[in-house]
Amino acid sequence: MATYCAGVLISELRKKRGITQEKLAEGLCDRRTISYIENGSISPGKYLFEQLMQRLGVDPKRFSSYIASREEMYFDEMRNRIAQLFRENKTDEILDLLESMEKNKSFKNNKYILQYILKTRAWIVAGGMDWHNAHDLELVLLLDKAIHLTLENFDIKHMDSDLYTVIEIDIIRMYGLWNLFTDKKEEALRIFTQLDSIIQTGYIFSEDISDAHASLLVALAKCYRWLERYEEALSTSERGLDLCAETQSYRSLPWQLYQKASALYRLGRKDEALAAFDDGIIIARNYKEFEMMEFMQQRKEDILSGKF
């Protein structure tokens, strides 16, 4: 019954949106798999189901818990643990967990889990918040390998799909960051603005995409700043703050406030910039983002001493 219900749900949502089986399947599975799911012959795994739901504009969390296997629930635990370790800046422990996941036989043929592992490794190679290892050749190789697991013909120069999943959007954002931190600012801007436009079509359930969209707006605001387009940097950071408030997705708030403060200072609005820095420092402390808190404290002192 659960298999049949999942198939009916996918079929009805797909037809309602006017999407073909081929388009829905693109990069995730083949068309026949969608057909088998829709007629109840097979049941989708949890992560295939979630990504299909994302493409169909439905909150996957409403349904995916009913079809999760033991291995998939274990992966969810590992993913949550890794997120916590990132906040604690414990890179070695993250690498140990990734290695254990790679050795897990039940994960070896799951391209969605492998994609997550590759994306996480790429973020570590990049060097953290300031991407100080952006020129490391391994970084772009990991991104290429990750994106091509689900999008075999993906070309960063020609993003023509409007049906990316959340993790694919995050990987593409990382391509943009790689361009930004290797001084290809205009190319980074193209990637960020194109992704922003794709997300704003609203095809992914808003709560599911909110963290990724907020992170993208941080990157876009940074890119505008580095291009000395400060008014656009300010308006983009304010969009990010509004998004955080609307979706109650607060993870990126300190970074949004840093972009806002920096843009305000460059626009000659020093007092407003200092107030934004104060807000960001408090929020970073409350969310235990201590690296960001210390960074913002230092940048505030740079303003006060005229070194910003």
C-alpha positions in Angstrom: 0.0 0.0 0.0 2.8 2.4 0.9 4.5 1.7 -2.5 1.3 2.3 -4.3 0.5 5.5 -2.4 4.0 6.9 -3.1 3.5 6.2 -6.8 0.1 7.8 -7.0 1.4 10.9 -5.1 4.3 11.3 -7.5 2.1 10.7 -10.6 -0.5 13.2 -9.6 2.0 15.9 -8.6 4.0 15.4 -11.8 0.9 15.7 -14.0 -0.3 18.7 -12.1 3.0 20.5 -12.8 3.0 19.4 -16.4 6.4 17.6 -16.0 7.2 14.5 -18.1 8.7 11.4 -16.5 11.9 12.0 -18.4 12.2 15.6 -17.0 11.5 14.5 -13.4 14.0 11.6 -13.7 16.8 13.7 -15.1 20.0 13.0 -13.2 18.2 11.1 -10.4 17.2 7.8 -12.1 15.9 6.7 -15.5 12.4 7.2 -16.9 11.5 3.6 -16.4 12.1 3.9 -12.7 9.6 6.7 -12.5 7.1 4.6 -14.4 7.6 1.6 -12.1 7.2 3.8 -9.0 4.1 5.4 -10.4 2.4 2.1 -11.2 3.4 0.7 -7.8 5.8 -1.9 -9.1 8.7 -0.6 -6.9 9.2 1.6 -3.9 11.6 4.5 -4.1 14.4 4.8 -1.5 14.2 7.6 1.0 16.6 9.9 -0.7 15.3 9.4 -4.2 11.8 10.0 -2.9 13.0 13.2 -1.1 14.7 14.6 -4.2 11.6 13.8 -6.4 9.4 15.6 -3.9 11.8 18.6 -4.0 11.5 18.8 -7.7 7.7 18.5 -7.4 7.5 21.4 -4.9 6.3 19.3 -1.9 7.8 19.1 1.6 9.4 15.6 1.5 9.6 15.5 5.3 5.8 15.0 5.4 6.2 11.5 3.8 9.8 10.3 3.7 9.9 9.0 7.2 7.4 6.3 6.2 9.8 4.7 3.7 13.2 5.1 5.4 15.4 2.1 5.7 17.6 1.4 8.7 20.6 2.4 6.7 19.0 5.7 5.6 18.0 6.5 9.2 21.7 5.8 10.2 22.8 8.2 7.4 20.5 10.9 8.8 22.1 10.5 12.2 25.6 10.8 10.7 24.6 13.9 8.7 23.2 15.6 11.8 26.4 14.7 13.7 28.6 16.1 11.0 26.6 19.4 11.0 27.2 19.7 14.7 30.9 19.0 14.3 31.2 21.7 11.6 29.8 24.1 14.2 32.4 22.9 16.7 35.2 23.2 14.1 36.2 19.5 14.6 37.4 18.7 11.1 39.4 15.5 12.1 36.2 14.0 13.6 34.3 14.8 10.4 36.9 13.1 8.3 36.7 10.0 10.5 33.0 9.9 10.1 33.2 10.4 6.3 35.7 7.6 6.1 33.5 5.2 8.1 30.6 6.1 5.8 32.6 5.4 2.7 33.5 1.9 4.1 29.8 1.2 4.9 28.8 -1.5 2.3 25.2 -0.4 2.3 26.2 3.1 1.2 28.6 2.1 -1.6 25.9 2.1 -4.4 23.8 5.0 -3.0 24.8 8.0 -5.2 22.9 10.4 -3.1 24.9 9.6 0.0 28.1 9.5 -2.0 27.2 13.0 -3.4 26.8 14.3 0.2 30.2 12.8 1.2 32.0 14.4 -1.8 30.4 17.7 -1.2 31.4 17.6 2.5 35.0 16.7 1.5 35.1 19.6 -0.9 34.0 22.0 1.8 36.8 20.8 4.1 39.4 21.0 1.3 38.2 24.6 0.6 39.5 25.6 4.0 36.4 26.6 5.9 34.8 30.0 6.2 37.4 32.0 4.2 38.1 29.4 1.5 41.8 29.9 2.0 42.5 26.7 0.0 40.4 27.7 -3.0 43.3 27.1 -5.4 43.7 23.5 -4.4 43.1 21.4 -7.5 41.4 18.7 -5.5 38.5 21.1 -4.7 37.1 21.4 -8.2 37.7 17.7 -8.9 35.5 16.8 -5.9 32.8 19.3 -7.0 32.9 17.8 -10.5 32.6 14.3 -9.2 29.8 15.2 -6.9 27.6 17.0 -9.4 28.1 14.4 -12.1 26.8 11.6 -9.9 23.3 12.9 -10.5 23.7 15.2 -13.5 26.0 13.4 -16.0 25.9 16.2 -18.6 26.1 19.1 -16.2 28.1 22.1 -17.5 28.6 25.0 -15.2 28.8 27.3 -18.3 25.3 26.3 -19.4 22.9 25.8 -16.5 19.6 25.1 -18.3 17.7 22.9 -15.8 15.1 24.4 -13.5 14.7 21.2 -11.6 17.9 21.0 -9.5 17.7 19.3 -6.1 18.7 21.1 -2.9 22.1 19.4 -2.7 22.8 20.1 -6.4 22.0 23.8 -5.8 24.5 23.8 -2.9 27.2 22.2 -5.0 26.6 24.7 -7.8 26.9 27.5 -5.2 30.2 26.0 -4.2 31.3 26.3 -7.9 30.4 30.0 -7.6 32.4 30.4 -4.4 35.4 28.6 -6.1 35.2 31.2 -8.9 34.8 34.1 -6.4 37.8 33.0 -4.3 40.0 32.4 -7.4 39.3 36.0 -8.6 36.8 35.1 -11.3 34.2 37.5 -9.8 32.0 38.0 -12.9 31.7 34.3 -13.5 30.8 33.8 -9.8 28.2 36.6 -10.1 26.6 34.8 -13.2 26.4 31.5 -11.2 24.9 33.1 -8.1 22.3 35.3 -9.9 21.2 32.4 -12.1 20.8 30.1 -9.2 18.9 32.8 -7.3 16.5 33.1 -10.3 16.0 29.4 -10.4 15.2 29.1 -6.7 12.7 32.1 -7.0 10.6 30.1 -9.5 9.4 28.4 -6.3 9.5 24.8 -7.6 11.2 23.5 -4.4 9.2 23.6 -1.2 10.2 26.8 0.5 11.1 25.4 3.9 13.3 22.7 2.3 15.3 25.2 0.2 15.5 28.0 2.8 18.9 27.2 4.3 20.5 26.7 0.8 18.9 29.9 -0.5 20.0 31.9 2.5 23.6 30.7 2.0 23.4 31.6 -1.6 22.3 35.1 -0.8 25.3 35.5 1.6 27.6 34.5 -1.3 25.8 36.8 -3.8 26.1 39.8 -1.4 29.8 39.0 -0.9 30.3 38.9 -4.6 28.6 42.3 -5.1 30.8 43.7 -2.3 34.0 42.4 -4.0 32.8 44.0 -7.2 32.3 47.3 -5.3 28.5 47.2 -6.0 27.6 48.1 -2.4 24.0 49.1 -2.9 23.3 45.7 -4.5 25.3 44.0 -1.7 23.2 45.8 0.9 19.8 44.9 -0.7 20.9 41.3 -1.2 21.9 40.9 2.5 18.5 42.5 3.5 16.7 39.9 1.3 18.7 37.2 3.1 17.7 38.6 6.5 14.0 38.8 5.4 14.2 35.2 4.2 15.6 34.0 7.5 12.8 35.7 9.4 10.1 34.4 7.0 11.3 30.8 7.1 12.6 30.8 10.7 15.9 29.6 9.2 18.5 31.3 11.4 21.7 29.5 10.6 23.1 32.1 8.2 22.0 35.2 10.2 25.5 36.2 11.4 26.8 35.9 7.8 23.9 38.0 6.5 24.6 40.6 9.1 28.3 40.7 8.3 27.5 41.3 4.6 25.1 44.1 5.6 27.5 45.7 8.0 30.3 45.7 5.4 28.1 47.2 2.7 26.8 49.9 5.1 30.4 50.9 6.0 31.4 51.2 2.4 28.4 53.3 1.7 29.5 55.7 4.5 26.9 54.6 7.0 29.4 53.8 9.8 27.0 53.9 12.8 24.5 51.5 11.1 27.4 49.3 10.2 28.6 49.1 13.8 25.0 48.3 15.0 24.8 45.5 12.4 28.1 44.1 13.6 26.9 44.2 17.2 23.8 42.2 16.2 25.8 39.7 14.3 28.3 39.2 17.2 25.4 38.5 19.6 23.6 36.1 17.3 26.9 34.2 16.5 27.6 33.8 20.2 24.0 32.6 20.8 24.3 30.0 18.1 27.8 29.0 19.2 29.4 30.1 15.9 32.5 31.2 17.8 34.8 31.5 14.8 32.3 33.9 13.1 31.8 35.8 16.4 35.6 36.4 16.7 35.9 37.4 13.1 33.1 39.9 13.4 34.6 41.3 16.6 37.9 41.8 14.8 36.2 43.5 11.8 34.3 45.8 14.1 37.6 46.8 15.8 39.1 47.4 12.3 36.3 49.9 11.6 36.9 51.7 15.0 40.6 51.9 14.3 40.2 52.9 10.6 41.8 49.6 9.3 38.6 48.2 7.7 
